[in-house]
C-alpha cells in the first residue's frame, strides 16, 4: 500500500497502536505492506500537523497523485505538498531499488499500451484483455496512472520524448474504457 512494489507480506497499522491503541483491531487501520516499508521505514512513525492530522497519505482514502508527482524519467517521486514530503521520507519511497523498478515499469507500460492498441486493431480480444490486466497489476499500476495523468498535461511531448503515438494512446478514450471495464480506476 505504500511503495507499490506488489510484495506485501505484512500488515501495518497505518495509525500506530502506540499512538492510538483503540485502532488496534480497526480493519480500516490495517494495510498490507511489504516488510521493508513496514519494518525498516514506517515502523511507528506517524507525523502529524499542528492540529493532530496525519501528514502521511492514507492510500485507502486518498489519491497519492494529489500529493506526489512521479518523475517518469528517473522513477522518483517529488512532493507536491507537505503530506507528500512526509510520506516520501517516512515510507522511503525514493529508495534506489524502487526508483529503478519504476524506470523499468515506464518502458514496460509503454510497450503494453502499444501492444494493447495492436491487439485492439487486430481484433485479438484475448491479448487485449491480457495487456489491460497486466497494466493494472503492480508495479505497473502506479506508473500507468502517473503516465495517464502526465499525458494530459501541457508539455507531455517533452515528458514522453516526443512520442506522439504513445501520448495519443494514453489519451485514448478506448484505453480509459478498457481499464475501467477491467476494474481499474482511471
C-alpha positions in Angstrom: 0.0 0.0 0.0 3.0 2.3 0.3 5.7 1.7 -2.2 3.7 -0.1 -4.8 6.2 -3.0 -5.4 3.5 -5.6 -5.0 5.4 -7.6 -2.4 3.1 -7.0 0.5 3.7 -9.6 3.2 3.0 -7.9 6.5 0.1 -5.9 8.0 0.9 -2.4 9.1 -1.2 -0.4 11.5 -1.5 2.9 9.5 -2.0 4.8 12.7 0.4 3.0 15.1 -1.0 1.2 18.1 1.4 3.1 20.3 -0.4 6.3 19.3 -3.9 5.0 19.3 -4.5 1.6 21.0 -8.2 1.8 20.2 -7.4 1.3 16.5 -5.5 -2.0 17.0 -8.4 -4.1 15.7 -9.9 -1.4 13.3 -10.0 -3.0 9.9 -9.6 0.4 8.2 -6.3 0.8 10.1 -4.8 -2.4 8.7 -2.8 -2.0 5.5 -0.9 -4.6 3.5 2.7 -3.5 3.3 6.0 -5.0 2.2 8.3 -6.0 5.1 10.8 -3.4 4.1 8.3 -0.5 4.3 6.7 -1.7 7.5 9.8 -2.8 9.4 12.6 -0.6 8.1 10.9 2.6 7.2 7.5 3.5 8.6 7.6 1.4 11.8 5.7 3.5 14.4 6.4 6.8 12.6 3.2 8.9 12.2 3.9 12.6 11.7 1.1 15.0 12.4 0.5 18.7 11.8 -0.3 21.3 14.5 -4.0 20.2 14.5 -3.1 16.5 15.0 -4.0 15.5 11.5 -1.7 12.9 9.8 0.9 14.1 7.4 1.0 10.6 5.7 -1.1 9.8 2.7 -3.7 7.3 3.5 -3.7 5.1 0.4 -7.1 3.7 1.2 -8.8 7.1 1.2 -6.6 9.5 -0.7 -5.2 9.6 -4.2 -1.4 9.6 -3.8 -1.0 11.5 -7.1 -2.7 14.5 -5.4 0.4 14.7 -3.1 3.1 13.2 -5.2 4.4 13.6 -8.8 6.3 10.7 -10.3 9.3 11.8 -12.4 9.0 9.2 -15.1 12.5 9.6 -16.5 14.2 8.7 -13.2 11.5 6.8 -11.3 11.4 9.0 -8.2 8.6 10.9 -6.5 8.6 14.7 -6.0 6.4 16.0 -3.2 3.6 18.4 -4.2 2.6 19.0 -0.6 3.9 18.6 3.0 1.9 15.4 3.2 3.7 14.2 0.1 7.1 15.1 1.5 6.5 13.3 4.8 5.2 10.2 3.0 8.3 10.0 0.8 10.5 10.4 3.8 8.7 8.1 6.2 8.0 5.3 3.7 11.3 5.6 1.9 9.5 5.9 -1.5 12.6 7.0 -3.4 15.0 4.2 -2.4 17.2 3.1 -5.3 15.5 -0.2 -5.8 12.1 1.3 -6.2 13.3 4.1 -8.5 14.9 1.5 -10.8 11.8 -0.6 -10.8 9.6 2.4 -11.7 12.1 3.4 -14.5 11.8 -0.1 -15.9 8.0 -0.1 -15.5 7.8 3.1 -17.7 9.3 1.1 -20.6 7.0 -1.9 -19.8 3.9 0.2 -19.6 4.8 1.9 -22.9 5.2 -1.4 -24.6 2.0 -2.8 -23.0 0.0 0.2 -24.2 1.3 -0.2 -27.8 0.6 -3.9 -27.6 -2.9 -3.2 -26.3 -3.5 -1.0 -29.3 -2.2 -3.5 -31.8 -4.3 -6.3 -30.3 -7.3 -4.0 -30.4 -6.7 -3.1 -34.0 -6.3 -6.8 -34.9 -9.5 -7.8 -33.0 -7.5 -10.0 -30.7 -9.7 -9.7 -27.6 -7.8 -12.2 -25.5 -4.5 -10.5 -26.0 -6.1 -7.1 -25.5 -7.6 -8.2 -22.1 -4.2 -9.7 -21.1 -2.5 -6.4 -21.8 -5.1 -4.5 -19.7 -4.8 -6.9 -16.8 -1.0 -6.6 -16.8 -1.2 -2.8 -16.9 -3.4 -2.9 -13.8 -1.1 -5.1 -11.9 1.8 -3.8 -9.7 4.4 -2.4 -10.3 2.7 -1.2 -13.5 -0.4 0.3 -12.0 1.3 3.2 -10.1 3.4 4.1 -13.2 0.4 3.7 -15.5 -1.7 6.1 -13.5 1.2 8.7 -13.4 1.6 8.3 -17.2 -2.1 8.7 -17.9 -2.1 11.9 -15.9 1.0 13.3 -17.4 -0.1 12.5 -21.0 -2.9 15.0 -20.4 -0.7 17.8 -19.1 1.0 20.6 -21.0 4.5 19.5 -22.0 3.5 15.9 -22.4 5.6 15.6 -25.6 8.7 16.5 -23.6 7.9 14.0 -20.8 7.4 11.2 -23.3 10.3 12.3 -25.5 8.1 13.5 -28.4 6.5 10.0 -28.7 3.2 11.4 -30.1 1.8 7.9 -30.7 2.3 6.9 -27.1 0.8 10.2 -25.9 -2.2 9.8 -28.1 -2.8 6.2 -26.9 -2.5 7.2 -23.3 -5.2 9.9 -24.0 -7.4 7.5 -26.0 -10.9 7.1 -24.6 -10.8 3.4 -25.6 -7.9 2.8 -23.2 -9.7 4.5 -20.4 -12.8 2.5 -21.2 -10.9 -0.8 -21.2 -9.2 0.0 -17.9 -12.5 0.9 -16.3 -14.2 -2.2 -17.6 -11.4 -4.3 -16.1 -11.9 -2.7 -12.7 -9.1 -0.1 -12.8 -10.0 3.4 -11.7 -8.6 5.8 -14.2 
